[in-house]
Amino acid sequence: MTTTNQQYDQVIHSSKEIFLNKAKDYGTAWRVLRTISIVDQIFIKAQRIRTIQEKKEQKVADGIAAEFKGIINYAVIGLIQLQLESDIREELDISEVEKLYDQQVNTAKTLMQDKNHDYGEAWRSMSQESFVDLILMKLQRIRQILNNDGKTIISEGVDANYLDIINYAVFALILL
């Protein structure tokens, strides 16, 4: 039986492979994206999944799994952009991009392990629809934080919401 950590790593490996191949094709064009643009890209993907779930049909070839992988990769981009906020370079070397990607997903995985310890893998009993709704909620929270000039009173910041989005998408892919 495959453990959660192994399943997590498989999903991340698959998502990372897509990410790095796109970086080889397009470079790091995503460096021009601001936080709101990244949020909107994730929103488009989550909304498409929700529409497919509700209509029970899709007309574009890319399936739900591809959209969840896209959500993971855009959330990683969001975290990298936050990390490199003062770095003005638009093009990053592929080896640096891979290192940055690994750092962010390792942070997300550690968070998942800590929460799994406390919640007893409750996510395994959740529906795919719930993961999409939670991702959409996290996006609304990021938008509100941005409207508050990036400040929160008691709540977690943008980075924590991106980390949760990564983990929700990974969970959905594990359960697919």
Phi and psi in degrees as a GROMACS rama.xvg file:
@    title "Ramachandran Plot"
@    xaxis  label "Phi"
@    yaxis  label "Psi"
@TYPE xy
-80.6509  135.031  THR-2
-81.8896  164.155  THR-3
-57.5105  -42.9456  THR-4
-60.9198  -40.9737  ASN-5
-67.4407  -42.9028  GLN-6
-62.7944  -42.3139  GLN-7
-58.5524  -49.5505  TYR-8
-60.7738  -38.0452  ASP-9
-63.749  -44.4345  GLN-10
-63.7811  -45.4115  VAL-11
-64.3508  -41.519  ILE-12
-58.1562  -45.7206  HIS-13
-64.0906  -43.1137  SER-14
-67.7917  -41.9933  SER-15
-64.1579  -38.5693  LYS-16
-59.7157  -43.7562  GLU-17
-62.8565  -46.7031  ILE-18
-57.1236  -49.8937  PHE-19
-67.9228  -38.0256  LEU-20
-64.5311  -38.9629  ASN-21
-67.3222  -36.0072  LYS-22
-64.5422  -34.8916  ALA-23
-69.6629  -36.8352  LYS-24
-74.1636  -45.7134  ASP-25
-110.079  -5.76956  TYR-26
70.7736  -156.757  GLY-27
-106.233  52.3756  THR-28
-55.8329  -26.2972  ALA-29
-64.5533  -11.3007  TRP-30
-62.8392  -19.9523  ARG-31
-80.8682  -11.1097  VAL-32
-74.3203  135.411  LEU-33
-90.1893  166.999  ARG-34
-54.2637  -44.4133  THR-35
-63.3145  -34.0639  ILE-36
-68.8129  -37.726  SER-37
-65.9199  -43.4754  ILE-38
-57.9744  -44.0763  VAL-39
-64.56  -37.8586  ASP-40
-63.6445  -43.459  GLN-41
-64.8139  -41.0488  ILE-42
-58.5764  -45.1738  PHE-43
-57.3823  -44.7836  ILE-44
-67.6852  -44.952  LYS-45
-65.6133  -40.0729  ALA-46
-65.5315  -36.8712  GLN-47
-63.9068  -43.4112  ARG-48
-60.0764  -45.2662  ILE-49
-61.6597  -42.0402  ARG-50
-62.9967  -44.1425  THR-51
-62.4931  -41.6313  ILE-52
-61.2945  -42.824  GLN-53
-74.4415  -40.7173  GLU-54
-85.1105  -15.5811  LYS-55
57.6365  31.2601  LYS-56
-159.465  153.385  GLU-57
-135.426  150.683  GLN-58
-113.409  -13.6751  LYS-59
-102.68  140.487  VAL-60
-59.6312  -42.4165  ALA-61
-57.8215  127.595  ASP-62
-88.0663  -177.09  GLY-63
-60.3285  -39.8953  ILE-64
-60.0255  -42.4797  ALA-65
-62.7415  -37.4351  ALA-66
-67.5892  -41.3942  GLU-67
-63.4299  -38.2153  PHE-68
-64.6768  -39.0599  LYS-69
-62.3535  -39.2478  GLY-70
-61.9606  -45.4372  ILE-71
-57.0499  -49.6969  ILE-72
-67.1939  -37.7794  ASN-73
-69.1712  -35.7199  TYR-74
-65.5752  -38.0035  ALA-75
-63.6189  -43.2139  VAL-76
-57.1509  -44.1682  ILE-77
-58.4674  -43.9434  GLY-78
-66.3574  -41.3011  LEU-79
-63.5389  -42.2359  ILE-80
-61.6085  -40.3284  GLN-81
-63.5427  -41.1905  LEU-82
-65.2569  -38.1792  GLN-83
-100.604  25.4076  LEU-84
-51.294  -40.2979  GLU-85
-91.7353  -0.160642  SER-86
-89.6414  116.795  ASP-87
-88.6408  -3.38259  ILE-88
-62.7807  133.492  ARG-89
-90.7734  -30.4987  GLU-90
-108.276  127.664  GLU-91
-116.651  145.905  LEU-92
-65.6008  143.501  ASP-93
-57.6494  -34.9666  ILE-94
-68.9812  -35.3961  SER-95
-69.1357  -40.7179  GLU-96
-60.5584  -43.6801  VAL-97
-62.7567  -42.0646  GLU-98
-63.1421  -44.6405  LYS-99
-63.7556  -41.4154  LEU-100
-59.0009  -50.3239  TYR-101
-59.5394  -40.9172  ASP-102
-59.1616  -45.7783  GLN-103
-69.4945  -42.4269  GLN-104
-71.2979  -28.9346  VAL-105
-66.7645  -37.796  ASN-106
-63.623  -43.9621  THR-107
-63.7123  -41.0712  ALA-108
-66.2705  -41.0675  LYS-109
-61.3544  -42.6139  THR-110
-61.0116  -43.7425  LEU-111
-59.5002  -44.8392  MET-112
-62.653  -42.7108  GLN-113
-63.6204  -44.9189  ASP-114
-69.3639  -37.7467  LYS-115
-60.0221  -38.2316  ASN-116
-60.2121  -46.841  HIS-117
-77.943  -33.6671  ASP-118
-100.895  -3.78135  TYR-119
63.425  38.5608  GLY-120
55.0924  39.4695  GLU-121
-57.6102  -27.0366  ALA-122
-58.7579  -24.5244  TRP-123
-66.2266  -18.1471  ARG-124
-98.6751  2.52148  SER-125
-89.1803  160.126  MET-126
-90.8647  156.409  SER-127
-60.0244  -35.4772  GLN-128
-60.8616  -39.3226  GLU-129
-63.5826  -40.1496  SER-130
-62.1072  -41.2359  PHE-131
-64.7119  -44.699  VAL-132
-61.7079  -40.7788  ASP-133
-65.9408  -38.3021  LEU-134
-63.2687  -45.253  ILE-135
-62.0183  -38.0137  LEU-136
-64.1219  -44.0162  MET-137
-61.3394  -37.4105  LYS-138
-64.5413  -40.5859  LEU-139
-61.8814  -39.3072  GLN-140
-63.771  -42.9901  ARG-141
-62.2782  -42.9296  ILE-142
-58.6296  -42.2333  ARG-143
-66.3241  -40.3464  GLN-144
-60.8183  -42.1478  ILE-145
-63.6607  -39.0178  LEU-146
-64.4616  -25.4407  ASN-147
-92.9422  23.0002  ASN-148
57.6134  33.8131  ASP-149
79.6556  4.84999  GLY-150
-102.172  142.363  LYS-151
-126.686  156.511  THR-152
-90.9467  -49.0178  ILE-153
-131.495  -13.0953  ILE-154
-91.5829  164.741  SER-155
-68.7559  163.164  GLU-156
-89.9249  -170.799  GLY-157
-58.3773  -42.9653  VAL-158
-59.7935  -43.0385  ASP-159
-62.9081  -35.6412  ALA-160
-69.2277  -40.404  ASN-161
-61.4595  -41.6508  TYR-162
-61.744  -43.2156  LEU-163
-63.8225  -39.5686  ASP-164
-60.2453  -44.6066  ILE-165
-57.2613  -49.0422  ILE-166
-66.9547  -38.4221  ASN-167
-62.5885  -41.7461  TYR-168
-66.957  -39.8921  ALA-169
-61.8251  -45.5642  VAL-170
-59.2225  -44.7497  PHE-171
-59.9875  -41.06  ALA-172
-69.2892  -36.4794  LEU-173
-62.1665  -40.2002  ILE-174
-82.0188  -11.9733  LEU-175
